[in-house]
Amino acid sequence: MINCKQISRLLGTLLLLAACKERYDPPNISPATGYLVVEGFINSGAATSTVITLSRTVKLEETQVVHEAGAAVNIESENGETYPLQPGVSGQYSSQPLTLNPASRYRLRIITSDGKEYLSSYTPVKTGPPIDSITWKREEGGVQIYVNAHDEQNNTRFYQWKFEETWEFYSSFSSSLIYTKDQLGRPVGVAYRYPDHSINDSIYQCWNTIYSSNILLGSTEKLVTDVVYLPMRFIEPASVKLSSLYSIKLKQYALSREAYQFMQKMKKNTEQLGSVFDPQPSELRGNIENINDPSEVVVGFVDVTEEKEKRIFIYNREVPGWGYNAGCRQEEIDNHPDSIAKYGAGLLPATPNKMGLFGAILTFYASDPVCIDCTMRGTNVKPDFWP
């Protein structure tokens, strides 16, 4: 049994610990401009171009990406061939599609705007298998998407994937009306947007696209055969993504062992931080260095591989009982300035409700703009690959 003296001693200890608790800010040892970050790979295939993104590391409390502009970026072969990359937006540098010699090795040369020069190591071309298929099945009320691939020669062993998700969706309510306004721009009534009373299609049907943000890796190094069957993406139950039509395009890359190990470190550093019990950041040195100062930290690993891709579509009718609900509701409002001012503030008109003589609109439905205008959640420009 604990006595009073023990309780007092325990309380004293807790108070001491509370008083000694101080915030610890790790020392900032990175340069003021941040370390150079190199993202991307040299694409050896003729189907797509090479895209390299240059940026700078930032402090933990900063959220805005600092892109590296004004650099000169070139691909070089050990045989003396040079392929320049053209600067674009957001720190991206891209080449025309290249057909590289699989018997040669290649590297990246970067000269930043401040005159510093960086080189990646010469790396052989890594050739990987195509994606056999993308499959999916219902799991835990949602949809789990899998990748299937194999290398009959058992030579790939290390893989990385990225994906693009696109989905079609519709506004909860269509709109055939617009507000009429007074000289001060205040809504005083509604009228049909078009003479034929048709709905505004430009804000009714939309599409949205997002790109993978996590690092997706796989290895068959410990398996007898080089066969992968791994989950890639989980669609939450009742998600808007499957409210109409959904598509995912997977991109697959064969990695060298060194590139895979680097990406594993990157994955741990970006996905497992959060408390003192999580793995602490390891130094992300790859195969790139400043030729005049090898001690400078450069984050990135440039591999030479070929992008393989495959796309599938999933229709809402293939997932019965999906149950998507946007949670939108409509308000019935009198077509009168006072009623609109009182009940329609912040709402958009949708469709007529009660009609009077000679087609006069007596009352109409209105709803939150996000429930009527789909462009607030996506784009009304149909993707060129959409069926």
C-alpha positions in Angstrom: 0.0 0.0 0.0 1.2 3.5 -0.8 1.5 5.8 2.3 1.2 9.6 2.5 5.0 10.1 2.4 5.2 8.1 -0.9 2.3 10.1 -2.4 4.1 13.4 -1.5 7.3 12.1 -2.9 5.5 11.1 -6.2 3.8 14.4 -6.5 7.1 16.2 -5.9 8.7 14.2 -8.7 5.8 15.0 -11.1 6.0 18.7 -10.3 9.8 18.6 -10.9 9.4 16.9 -14.2 6.7 19.4 -15.3 8.9 22.3 -14.3 11.9 20.9 -16.2 9.9 20.3 -19.4 11.3 22.7 -22.1 10.8 22.9 -25.8 13.8 21.6 -27.8 14.5 23.3 -31.1 17.1 21.3 -33.1 20.0 23.4 -34.3 19.6 24.7 -37.9 22.8 23.5 -39.6 21.6 23.8 -43.2 22.6 26.8 -45.3 20.3 29.8 -45.5 19.4 28.9 -49.1 18.7 25.3 -48.1 20.1 22.1 -49.6 19.6 21.3 -53.3 16.9 18.7 -53.9 16.9 16.8 -57.2 13.8 14.8 -58.0 13.2 12.6 -61.1 15.1 10.1 -63.2 16.6 9.8 -66.6 13.9 8.2 -68.8 15.5 5.8 -71.3 12.3 5.1 -73.2 11.1 6.9 -76.3 7.5 7.2 -75.1 7.8 9.9 -72.5 10.3 12.7 -71.7 12.7 13.1 -68.8 11.5 15.5 -66.2 13.9 16.7 -63.4 12.6 18.9 -60.6 15.0 21.1 -58.6 14.1 22.7 -55.3 15.6 23.6 -52.0 15.0 22.2 -48.5 13.1 24.5 -46.1 12.7 24.7 -42.3 10.1 22.4 -40.7 7.8 25.3 -39.9 7.8 26.5 -43.5 5.3 25.0 -46.0 6.0 26.7 -49.3 8.3 24.8 -51.7 11.3 26.8 -52.9 11.9 25.9 -56.6 15.3 26.2 -58.2 15.1 28.4 -61.3 17.7 29.5 -63.8 19.7 26.3 -63.7 21.4 24.5 -66.7 20.6 20.8 -66.7 22.0 18.2 -69.1 22.0 14.5 -69.5 25.5 13.1 -70.4 26.5 9.7 -71.6 29.9 8.2 -70.9 30.4 8.2 -74.7 30.3 12.1 -74.8 26.7 12.6 -75.9 24.8 15.5 -74.3 21.0 16.0 -74.1 19.9 19.4 -72.7 16.8 19.8 -70.6 14.6 22.9 -71.1 13.5 24.9 -68.1 9.8 25.1 -67.3 7.6 26.2 -64.4 7.9 25.2 -60.7 11.6 24.2 -61.0 11.0 21.6 -63.7 13.5 20.8 -66.5 12.5 18.5 -69.3 13.9 16.9 -72.4 12.4 15.5 -75.6 11.6 11.8 -75.4 15.0 10.0 -75.7 16.0 6.5 -76.9 19.1 5.8 -74.9 21.6 3.1 -75.6 21.0 0.3 -73.0 24.8 -0.6 -73.2 25.9 2.8 -72.1 25.8 4.7 -68.8 24.4 8.2 -68.2 24.5 10.9 -65.6 23.0 14.3 -64.9 25.0 17.6 -64.8 23.4 20.6 -63.1 24.8 24.2 -63.0 22.7 26.4 -60.7 22.2 30.1 -61.2 24.9 30.9 -58.6 27.5 28.9 -60.6 27.7 25.8 -58.5 28.1 22.6 -60.5 26.7 19.2 -59.6 27.1 15.7 -61.1 25.3 12.5 -60.5 27.2 9.2 -60.8 27.3 7.4 -64.2 24.4 4.9 -64.0 23.6 2.0 -66.3 20.2 1.7 -67.9 17.7 -0.3 -65.8 15.1 -2.2 -67.9 12.0 -3.4 -66.2 8.9 -5.3 -67.2 5.5 -3.8 -68.1 2.6 -3.7 -65.8 0.6 -6.9 -66.3 -2.6 -5.6 -65.0 -4.3 -3.3 -62.5 -7.0 -5.1 -60.5 -9.4 -4.0 -57.7 -11.8 -5.5 -55.2 -14.2 -4.3 -52.5 -12.6 -4.3 -49.1 -13.8 -2.8 -45.8 -16.6 -1.0 -47.6 -14.2 0.7 -50.0 -12.2 -0.3 -53.1 -8.6 -1.5 -52.9 -6.5 -1.2 -56.1 -3.6 -3.6 -56.8 -0.7 -3.7 -59.3 0.4 -7.0 -60.9 3.7 -7.4 -62.7 6.5 -9.9 -63.2 9.9 -10.2 -64.7 10.5 -13.6 -66.3 14.3 -13.0 -66.1 14.2 -12.3 -62.4 16.4 -9.2 -62.9 14.2 -6.3 -61.7 13.7 -7.0 -58.0 13.3 -3.4 -57.0 10.2 -1.3 -58.0 8.7 2.1 -57.5 5.2 3.3 -58.6 3.4 6.6 -59.0 -0.2 7.2 -59.9 -2.6 9.7 -61.3 -6.3 9.5 -60.2 -9.0 11.2 -62.2 -12.7 11.1 -61.5 -15.9 12.5 -63.0 -18.5 14.0 -60.7 -21.6 16.1 -60.9 -23.1 19.0 -59.0 -25.7 17.9 -56.5 -28.2 20.3 -58.2 -28.4 21.6 -61.7 -29.0 25.3 -62.4 -31.0 26.9 -65.1 -31.4 30.3 -63.3 -29.3 33.4 -62.7 -29.9 36.3 -60.4 -31.1 39.6 -61.8 -29.5 42.5 -59.9 -30.2 46.2 -59.1 -27.8 49.0 -59.8 -25.9 48.3 -56.6 -25.3 44.7 -57.7 -27.8 43.2 -55.2 -29.9 40.2 -56.2 -33.5 41.2 -56.6 -34.9 38.3 -58.6 -34.2 35.3 -60.8 -34.5 34.6 -64.5 -33.6 31.8 -66.9 -30.0 31.8 -68.0 -30.8 30.6 -71.5 -33.8 31.2 -73.7 -34.6 27.5 -73.9 -34.5 27.1 -70.1 -31.7 24.6 -70.3 -29.3 24.0 -67.4 -25.8 25.4 -67.2 -23.7 22.3 -68.3 -20.5 24.2 -67.7 -20.9 24.0 -63.9 -22.8 20.7 -63.7 -20.2 18.1 -64.9 -16.6 18.2 -63.8 -13.4 16.2 -63.4 -10.7 16.2 -60.7 -7.2 14.9 -60.8 -4.7 14.2 -58.0 -1.2 12.7 -58.0 0.4 10.3 -55.6 2.2 12.0 -52.7 3.5 8.9 -50.9 6.5 6.9 -51.9 5.3 3.5 -53.2 8.0 0.9 -53.2 8.2 -2.9 -53.7 10.9 -5.5 -53.6 11.0 -9.2 -54.6 14.6 -9.6 -53.5 13.6 -12.3 -51.0 11.3 -14.1 -53.3 12.1 -17.0 -55.6 10.4 -15.4 -58.6 10.3 -11.7 -59.5 6.5 -11.3 -59.2 4.7 -8.4 -57.5 1.0 -8.2 -56.4 0.7 -5.2 -54.1 -1.9 -2.7 -53.0 -1.5 0.7 -54.5 -4.5 2.8 -53.6 -7.5 2.5 -51.3 -10.7 4.5 -52.1 -12.6 5.2 -49.0 -16.2 4.0 -48.7 -18.8 6.4 -50.2 -16.0 8.6 -51.7 -16.9 11.1 -54.5 -14.3 9.4 -56.6 -16.6 6.6 -57.5 -19.8 8.6 -57.6 -19.8 8.4 -61.4 -16.6 7.2 -63.2 -13.1 6.8 -61.8 -9.7 6.2 -63.5 -6.2 5.5 -62.2 -3.0 5.5 -64.3 -0.1 3.6 -62.7 3.5 4.4 -63.6 6.1 1.7 -62.8 9.8 2.1 -62.6 12.6 -0.5 -62.2 15.1 0.7 -59.7 18.7 -0.2 -58.9 19.4 -1.5 -55.5 21.1 1.8 -54.5 18.2 3.9 -55.7 15.7 1.6 -53.8 17.7 1.9 -50.6 17.8 5.7 -51.0 14.0 5.8 -51.6 13.5 3.7 -48.5 15.3 6.2 -46.4 13.3 9.0 -48.1 10.1 7.2 -47.3 10.9 6.8 -43.6 12.0 10.4 -43.3 8.8 11.7 -44.9 6.2 9.3 -43.6 7.3 8.2 -40.1 8.2 11.5 -38.4 6.0 12.8 -35.6 7.3 11.9 -32.2 10.5 11.1 -30.4 9.6 7.4 -30.7 9.6 7.6 -34.5 12.8 6.9 -36.6 14.8 10.2 -36.7 15.8 11.8 -40.0 18.7 10.1 -41.7 21.0 12.0 -44.0 19.7 11.6 -47.5 22.8 11.6 -49.5 22.3 10.0 -52.9 24.5 9.8 -55.9 24.8 13.5 -56.6 27.5 15.9 -55.4 29.0 19.3 -55.8 32.1 18.7 -57.9 34.0 21.5 -56.0 32.7 20.7 -52.5 31.9 17.0 -52.1 31.0 17.6 -48.4 27.9 19.7 -49.4 24.7 17.8 -48.8 22.6 17.2 -52.0 19.3 15.4 -51.6 18.4 13.1 -54.5 19.3 10.0 -56.5 19.3 9.9 -60.3 18.6 6.5 -61.8 18.3 5.6 -65.5 15.1 3.6 -66.1 12.0 3.5 -68.3 8.5 4.5 -67.3 5.9 1.8 -67.9 2.2 2.7 -67.4 -1.3 1.3 -67.5 -4.7 2.8 -66.9 -8.1 1.4 -65.8 -11.6 2.8 -65.4 -14.1 1.8 -62.7 -17.8 2.8 -63.2 -20.2 3.5 -60.3 -22.4 0.7 -61.6 -19.6 -1.8 -60.8 -19.7 -0.9 -57.1 -23.4 -1.3 -56.2 -24.5 0.4 -53.0 -21.6 2.8 -53.0 -23.7 5.4 -51.2 -22.0 8.7 -52.1 -23.8 11.7 -50.5 -22.5 15.2 -50.8 -24.7 16.3 -47.9 -26.3 19.2 -49.9 -29.8 20.6 -49.5 -31.9 23.1 -51.2 -33.9 26.1 -49.9 -37.2 27.2 -51.4 -37.1 31.0 -51.8 -39.7 33.5 -53.0 -38.8 35.3 -56.1 -38.8 38.7 -54.3 -36.0 41.0 -53.3 -36.8 40.8 -49.6 -37.0 37.0 -49.5 -33.8 36.7 -51.6 -32.0 39.1 -49.2 -33.2 37.2 -46.1 -32.9 33.6 -47.2 -30.7 33.6 -50.3 -27.6 35.2 -49.0 -24.5 33.3 -50.1 -26.7 30.8 -52.1 -26.9 30.2 -55.9 -30.2 29.8 -57.7 -30.9 26.3 -59.1 -34.3 25.7 -60.7 -37.8 27.1 -60.6 -40.3 25.6 -58.2 -43.7 27.3 -58.3 -44.8 29.0 -61.5 -47.4 31.7 -62.1 -49.2 33.2 -65.1 -47.3 33.6 -68.3 -44.4 31.5 -67.0 -43.5 33.8 -64.1 -41.3 32.2 -61.5 -42.9 32.5 -58.1 -40.5 30.5 -56.0 -37.2 28.8 -56.8 -34.7 26.5 -55.3 -31.2 27.7 -54.2 -28.3 26.0 -52.6 -24.7 26.4 -51.4 -22.4 27.4 -54.4 -20.3 24.3 -53.9 -23.4 22.2 -54.4 -24.3 23.8 -57.7 -21.0 24.9 -59.3 -18.8 21.9 -59.7 -15.9 24.0 -60.9 -15.4 25.0 -57.2 -14.1 21.4 -56.7 -12.6 20.6 -60.1 -12.5 21.5 -63.7 -15.1 21.4 -66.4 -12.5 20.6 -69.1 -12.9 17.0 -70.1 -9.6 15.0 -70.1 -8.6 13.9 -73.6 -8.4 10.3 -72.5 -11.9 10.2 -71.0 -14.5 7.9 -72.6 
